[in-house]
């Protein structure tokens, strides 16, 4: 059974030695969280040019990845707790290889659709005070996934995550992670992505540009 292990939100606060304003640092929510079209209530975004919006409304990350990160980077063990990757939802029983593009998940009373992987930015390295972590996420493929909100609602730790629809069963999400992180898509894959309403519009546009 897939379950929501933890829920986190963050307020804008200075991050790292340069005190960069960021909502990266997340804290456990109290009780159940309200899910709106642009994300969880109380979750703030500092730089709306690259973060947030309807196609990056809620960020999910696999609980199982934490043990792997702790093994590989024991010096960061204290920080490697749910929320450390800036995720809103830490999910037990689900990882990139278990997902297909456009999967729709019911979590609590909300409906969420997988639409793109996370691409780590410099704030990820600032949080860990370790520049190596950026390349480590790309190399590992442990990207996590962004949801768009199809139905607003509420969710909380312990809620079951139910796959209610899989419109693209032949396109694994893990393959999209490979493509976004620098892998070369085949022409057939580009044709699929260019016509796929379920993925983020930026990725659809990039596929169409590649075809041109």
C-alpha positions, 0 to 999 in steps of 0.5 A, a space after each residue: 500500500 502506498 501511503 503519505 509518510 509526511 507533509 511539509 511546507 516552507 516559508 520564505 527565509 534566508 538560505 545559506 551563507 549568502 542569505 538567499 531568500 528561499 522557501 526551500 526549507 520545509 517543516 512538518 505541517 500541523 494536522 491536515 493541509 489544504 491543497 489549492 491549485 498552486 500548492 499547499 496552504 502555507 507553502 511560500 515560493 521566493 522566485 516565481 520565475 523558476 519555481 511554483 505555478 500550476 505545473 509545479 504545485 506540489 512536489 513529491 519525493 520517495 521515502 525510500 530514497 532517504 536510506 540511499 542518500 544517507 548511505 552515500 552521504 553519511 556526513 549529511 545524515 542529520 539533514 537527510 530527513 523528510 523534507 530535506 529535498 524541498 518536497 511537500 509530500 514524502 511518500 512511502 511505497 512509490 518511486 520514479 520507476 513505479 510511475 508513468 507520465 500523467 498518472 493521477 493520484 488521489 491523496 486525501 480528498 485531492 486529485 494530483 497529476 504527475 507532470 514533470 521531474 524536479 530539476 535541482 537548482 543552486 538552492 539545493 546545494 546551499 541547503 546541504 552546503 555541498 555543491 556535489 549534491 546537484 550532480 548527485 541527484 542528476 546522476 542517481 535519477 532520484 528526482 522526485 516528481 511535480 504534481 499539478 492539482 486536478 481537484 483541490 482538497 485536503 491531505 495529511 500523513 497516513 493518507 493512502 495514495 491511490 493511482 486512479 488513472 494511468 493515461 500513458 501506461 507505455 511511457 515510464 516516468 523514469 525515462 522522462 527523468 533520463 531525458 530531462 537530465 540529459 538523455 537523448 530522446 528518440 524521434 518516436 519519444 519526442 513525437 509522443 511528448 509533443 502531443 502529450 497533454 499530461 506533461 508540463 507545457 514546458 516539456 511539451 514545447 521543448 519536444 516540439 522544438 527538438 522535432 523542428 
